[in-house]
Each structure stands twice: as structure tokens, then as C-alpha cells.
């Protein structure tokens, strides 16, 4: 079964819905393919989005789906498992449910997944009192006793950043040796008042359904009320790779090379949100989607006008 659209958007998060909203309002026949696995699902609230600060992520997405439906955008619960490109017909996107959809332009807004450190208790508490982004969660846990779980020497940066929200910060070196810290690291940590605790973290102490401490492998427990971690970002970039888009390696994974509008090196293939880079917060992702949607509408308009002139 094959259906044809002007634009297919893969991913129904902030970036994908924003692109679809712009395209729907531009009267473009648009389909959103959404697997229903948003990255921020573990979080109870979404912060830092002007006018939506504190809104639950699920509610935000539900409102977005209602908005795109008003403009005739279709949404299907499915997963894109592959895509091919034909210069004449555009893209063919295969869905896990067996359907194939075609589009002149393809927006990939599949985001990324957070791979958490394999410390007992971390995954279960993630988004509650085990956190990753101080801009997303720092205000809610301000002035509490913070821990930072070091998985690479870059965790020093995270420990220094969170001191803006609490002056009681302990850096647990965990998988990092003290010798890996530079003189600048040590000076800054001391200046910020961050305590450095060597040794592997074995787990968390949970009491009355809240984090109360961090337990080391040697048995000691350090009282802490919030723990910041740095998940390993895993980009969902299979569609880009399959379509031959040029990729760029970064310390946070492999992402497609894009222009300022979000178009990749494959004409008609666009990236938005965390599919285009690691640091896109919800508000940035929505902006990226909007920009891509507006650019695509212009591309379609002028392509049709040029085709009419040639005829």
C-alpha cells in the first residue's frame, strides 16, 4: 500500500510537529510518522520554553497533535524502518506496519536516545532526582545536596555548571582517575567548592521513594539529594545513513551535515531537532522544525513554478 504526500515528517516530537504545523498551514499534504517514544518522557515537566514552562511533555505533544490536525496534517503511529530516494519521484519511506509512503521532501526528526551509566538505580530514578541538564531541572532541585557522576573527564564541566544551582556539590569520579583531571580542572573545582570523591559508585540509597545517598563500591555512603549524570547520546541516524547523507563526527555522536535551514547534503532530505545535533532543547527543536517547514514550502513552490515555466 503506497500513499503519496508532499512532505513526510518522521518523528512526532517538538521538531517534527513544528515542521508539520508550518507545512499544514501552508496547505501542504503532510504526514507525520510517530513511533511514540519521546526523549523527555521520563520528565514530569518541561522547563525553559517561554509560555510553556512547567508543562508536562505528554501534554505539550498532545496539544501539538491537536494543532496539526486542524490544518489537515495526518499522523500515523508507526516507525520508519528505511527510505530510498528517486530523483524523479522523491522519497519512498517504508514503515514497520507494512505501509510505504512517498514524499517529495522528507524531514527526519527522530532525535536521539540517552544511554545511561549502568549504575543500579540510575535508570529507575532518571528524570526524577537523577538528572542530566541543569537548565531543565536545576531550579526544581536548587540548594539541595548535589552529586555528579563522572563518566568522562568532561564531567568536570557538568560539576562546575551545577554550582550555579547549589553550593553543596560532590563530584564522584566513578570511571575517571584523579590523574585524568588537569591542573585547571582542579583549580576550578576548588574555587567552586566542589568536593572530589574518588572510587567507583556501586548504587544509590533510596528512602521513601527519594534519593538520599550515593553508595561507593568500598561501602561508604554519601548523603545526596540529587544526582546529575551525563548520558551517552545515541543519535537515531539510520535514515540519514541509508540515504547517503554526509555525516559529521562529534564528541556526542554522528550527525548529518546541514545548511542553516536544516537541509542535508541529499536534496530534499532535512534534519530537525536532536536529529540535527546534540544540544537542541525543546524550544530549539521547535524552532528548527519551523525553519525547515518554511524552507520546504518555498522549495516546493518554486520547483512547481519552474516546472510550469518549462512546460
GURONU-604022 format. One record per residue: x, y, z of N, C-alpha, C in turn; residue in three letters. Coordinates in steps of 0.1 Angstrom, whole numbers, plus 5000, padded with zeros to 4 digits. Layout:
GURONU-604022
XYZXYZXYZALA ...
***
This chain:
GURONU-604022
500949885000500050005000500950125000UNK 500750214990501650334989500750454988UNK 501050554997500450684997501450794993UNK 500950894987501851004983501551134990UNK 502551194995502451325002503451424996UNK 503251544999504351644995505451635005UNK 505151615018506251605028505851495038UNK 506851415041506751315052507651365063UNK 507151375075507951405087508151285095UNK 509351235098509551125106509951165120UNK 509151145130509351195143508251295148UNK 507551265158506451355163506751425176UNK 508051465178508351555189508251695185UNK 508851785193508751925191509151965177UNK 510251915172510751955159509851905148UNK 509451775149508651725138507251795138UNK 506651815149505351875150505352015145UNK 506452085149506552225145506752235130UNK 507552155124507652155109506252125103UNK 505552025108504251985103503252095104UNK 503352175115502352285117502552385106UNK 503852425104504052525093503652475080UNK 503952345077503552295064502052275062UNK 501352235073499952225072499352365070UNK 499852465076499252605074499652655060UNK 500652595054500952635041500252545030UNK 499252465035498452385027499152275019UNK 500252225026500952115020500451985026UNK 500251885017499851755021500951685029UNK 500751675042501851635051501451515059UNK 502451425061502251315070503351315081UNK 502951295093503851275104503851125108UNK 505051065109505150925113505850935127UNK 505050885137505550905151505550765158UNK 506750725163506850595170506350615184UNK 506150735189505650755203506750725213UNK 507950765211509050745221509850875223UNK 509150975229509851105231511051095241UNK 512151165238513251155247513051205261UNK 512151305262511851365275510751305283UNK 510351185278509251115285509451095300UNK 510651065305510851045319510651175328UNK 510651285322510551415329509051445332UNK 508751485344507351525348506951665342UNK 507951745340507651885335508751925325UNK 508452025317509352075307509552225311UNK 510852255312511152395316511952475305UNK 511852605306512652695297512052725284UNK 510852685282510152715269509152825273UNK 509452945268508553065271507153035268UNK 506253055278504853035278504452895281UNK 505352805281505052665283505952605295UNK 506552695302507452655313506652575324UNK 507052455327506452375337505352275331UNK 505152285318504152205312504652055310UNK 503851955314504251815312504551785297UNK 505651715294505951695280504851625272UNK 504151525279503051455272501951555268UNK 501651645277500551745274501051835262UNK 502251875262502751955252502651885238UNK 502951765237502851685225501351665221UNK 500551645231499151625228498551755222UNK 498851865227498451995222498952015207UNK 500251975205500851985192500151905182UNK 499751785186499051695176497651745173UNK 496951805183495651875180495851985170UNK 496952065172497152185163497352145149UNK 498252045147498452005133497251945126UNK 496451875134495251815128494251915123UNK 494252035129493352145125493652185110UNK 494952165106495352205093495452085083UNK 494851975086494751865077496051775077UNK 496951795086498151715087497751575092UNK 498151465086497951335091499051285100UNK 498651205110499651145119499351005120UNK 500450915119500250775120501250725130UNK 500750635139501650575149502350455142UNK 503650475139504350375132505850415133UNK 506650335127508150355128508650345113UNK 509450445109510150435096511350345098UNK 511350245089512450145090513450155079UNK 513150245069514050255058513550365048UNK 514350415040513950515030514950505018UNK 514350525006515150534994514750664987UNK 515650704977515350834970515550804955UNK 514550854948514550854934514451004929UNK 515451044921515451184917514151234911UNK 513451144905512251184898511051194908UNK 510951094916509751074925509951114939UNK 511151154943511351194957511751074966UNK 511151064977511550964987510350854989UNK 510850734991509850624995510350585009UNK 509350595018509650565032508850435036UNK 509650335040509050205045508750215060UNK 507450175063507050175077507050035083UNK 507250025096507249895102505949815100UNK 504849895099503549835098503249775084UNK 504149795075504049735061503649835051UNK 503349955055502950065045504150135040UNK 504150175027505150265021504550395018UNK 505150505021504650635018505750705010UNK 505250795001506150864992506051014995UNK 507151094993507051234995508151304987UNK 507851424983508851504976510051544985UNK 509651574997510651615007510451525020UNK 511551505027511551415039512251485050UNK 511551505061512051565073512351455083UNK 513551445088513851345098514051415111UNK 513151385121513251455134513151345145UNK 513951245143513951125152514751135165UNK 515451245166516051275179517151185182UNK 517351155195518451065200517950995212UNK 518650895216518350825229519450845239UNK 519150855251520150865262520550735267UNK 521750695266522350575271522950605285UNK 522250555296522650595309523750505315UNK 524550565324525650475330524950355337UNK 525550235336524950115342525150105357UNK 524750205364524850205379523450175384UNK 523250075393521950045398521250165404UNK 519950175399519150285404519150405395UNK 520150425387520150545379519050555369UNK 518850445361517750445351516350465358UNK 516150395369514850405376514550545381UNK 515550625385515350755390515550865380UNK 515850825368516150935358514951015355UNK 515151145355514051245353513351285365UNK 513751215377513151255390514151325398UNK 515051245404516151305412517551265406UNK 517551185396518751165388518551245375UNK 519351345372519151445362520351455353UNK 520151525342521251545333521451685329UNK 520451775329520551915324520152015335UNK 521152095340520752195350519752295345UNK 519852325332518852425327517452365327UNK 517352235325516052175325515552145339UNK 516452115349515952075362516652145374UNK 517552235371518352295382517452365392UNK 516552445387515752535396514852445405UNK 514452335400513552245408514252185420UNK 515552165419516352095429517352195436UNK 517152325434518152425438518352415453UNK 519652435457520052445471520052315478UNK 519852205470519952075477521352015476UNK 521651905482522951845481523051765468UNK 523951815459524151755446525251665445UNK 525051555437526251475433526351485418UNK 527551465413527751455399528551325396UNK 527951235388528651105385529551125372UNK 530851115374531751135364531951005355UNK 531751015343531950905333533050935324UNK 533351065322534551105314535151235321UNK 536351275317536851395323535951515320UNK 535151515309534251625306533151645317UNK 533051545326532051555337532451675347UNK 533751705347534151825355533351945351UNK 533151965338532352075333530952075339UNK 530351955339529051945345528951985359UNK 530051935367530051965381530252115383UNK 531052185375531152325377529852405373UNK 529152355363527952425359526852415370UNK 526752305376525652285385525852365398UNK 527052425400527252505412526452635411UNK 525952665400525052785399523752765406UNK 523352635408522152605415522252555429UNK 523452515433523752465446525252485449UNK 525452525462526952535466527352405473UNK 526552305474526852175480526952075469UNK 528152065463528251975451529451885454UNK 529251755451530251655452530451585439UNK 531651585434531951515421532451375424UNK 531751275421532151135423532851085410UNK 534151055411534951035399534550905392UNK 534050805399533550685394534450615383UNK 534250655370535050585360536250675356UNK 536550785363537650875360538750865370UNK 539950855366541050855376541451005379UNK 541851015391542251155395543351215386UNK 544251125381545251175372544751225359UNK 543551195356542951245343542451395344UNK 542451445357541951585359543151675356UNK 542951775349544051875346544251965358UNK 545352045358545552145368544452245368UNK 544052285356542852385355541652325361UNK 541352195358540152125364540252145380UNK 541352105385541552105400541352245406UNK 541952345399541852485404540352535403UNK 539752505393538352545392537452475401UNK 537652345403536752275413536952325427UNK 538252355430538552415443537852545445UNK 538052635434537452765435535952765436UNK 535252665430533852655431533352575444UNK 534252525451533952455463533352315461UNK 533752255450533252115447534152015453UNK 533551925461534351815467534551705457UNK 535751645456536051545447536251415455UNK 535451315451535451185458535951075448UNK 537051015450537550905441536750775444UNK 536850685435536250555437535050535429UNK 534750405426533650365418532350375426UNK 531250425419529950425425529250295422UNK 528750235433528050105432526550115431UNK 525950225436524550235436524050355443UNK 522750365445522150475451521350435464UNK 521250515473520450495485519150565483UNK 518050485483516650535481515850515494UNK 515250615499514450605511513150685509UNK 511950625511510650685509510550745495UNK 511050665486510950695472511650825468UNK 512750845474513550965470515050925473UNK 515850995465517350975466517851045478UNK 518550965487519151025499520651005499UNK 521250925490522650905491523250825479UNK 524550845478525350775467526250675474UNK 526250545471527050445477528150405468UNK 529350405474530550365467530850215468UNK 531650165459531950025459532649975472UNK 533350065478534050035490533150035503UNK 531950075501530950065512530450195518UNK 531150305516530750435522529550485514UNK 528750565521527550625515527650775518UNK 527450855508527551005508526151055507UNK 525651135516524351195516524251285504UNK 523251255495523051345484521551345481UNK 520951455476519551465473519251465458UNK 520251495450520051495435521451455429UNK 521351375418522551325412522451365397UNK 523451435392523551475378524451375371UNK 523951325360524751235351524851285337UNK 525751235329525851265315525651145307UNK 524351125302524151005294524951015281UNK 525250895275525850895262524750915252UNK 524851025244523751045234523950945222UNK 522850885218522950785207521950845196UNK 522550905186521650965175520950855168UNK 519650895164518850805156519050835142UNK 520150795136520550845123520550745112UNK 519850635114519850525103519250575090UNK 518250665090517650705078518650795070UNK 519450875077520450965071521550875064UNK 521950775072523050685067522550605054UNK 521250555055520750485044520550565031UNK 520350695033520150775021521450845016UNK 522550815023523850865019524151005022UNK 523551055033523851195037525251205043UNK 525951315040527251335046527051355061UNK 527951285069527851285083529051355089UNK 528851415101530051475108530151405122UNK 531351365125531551305138531851415149UNK 531151405160531251495171531551415184UNK 531951485195532151415207530851355212UNK 529651395206528351345211527651255201UNK 528451205191527851115181527951175167UNK 527351095158527451135144526151195139UNK 526251315133525051395129525251435115UNK 524151455107524251495093524751635092UNK 525551665081525951795078524751865072UNK 524351985077523252055072523552205070UNK 522752265062522852415060522052485070UNK 522052615069521452695080519952675081UNK 519352615071517852585071517552445076UNK 518552355076518352225081518452115070UNK 518752155057518752065046520151995047UNK 520151865045521351785044521951795030UNK 523051715028523751715015522951635005UNK 521851565009520951495000519751594997UNK 519651644985518551734982517151684986UNK 516451764994515051724998515051655011UNK 516251625017516251555030516751655041UNK 515851665051516051765061516251705075UNK 516951775084517151725097516651835107UNK 515951795117515451895127515551835141UNK 515651925151515751885165517051815168UNK 516951715177518151645181518651545170UNK 517951535160518451455148519551545141UNK 519551675144520551755137521651795146UNK 521551765159522651795169522251765183UNK 523251755191523151705205522351805214UNK 522651935212522252035222520952105220UNK 520052045212518752115209517852085220UNK 517552185228516452175238515052185231UNK 513952165238512652165232512352295224UNK 512752405230512452535223513252545211UNK 514552505211515352505199514952405189UNK 514452295193513952195184512752245176UNK 511852305184510652365177511052475167UNK 512052555170512552655161513152585148UNK 513952485150514552415139513452355130UNK 512352305136511352245128510552355120UNK 510352465127509652575120510452625108UNK 511752635110512652685099512652595087UNK 512752465090512752365080511452365072UNK 510252365080508952365073508852485064UNK 509252605068509052725059509952715047UNK 511252665049512152645038511552545028UNK 511052435032510452335024509352385015UNK 508452465022507352525014507852605003UNK 508852685005509452774995510052684984UNK 510752574988511452494978510352434968UNK 509252384974508152324967507552424957UNK 507252544962506652644954507452684942UNK 508752704944509552754933509852634923UNK 509952514928510152394920508952384910UNK 507752404916506552384907506452504897UNK 506752624901506752734892507752714881UNK 508952674884509952644874509552534864UNK 508852434870508352324861507352374852UNK 506452464857505352524848505952604837UNK 507052684840507652764830508252684819UNK 508952564823509552484813508552424804UNK 507352394809506252334801505752444791UNK 
***
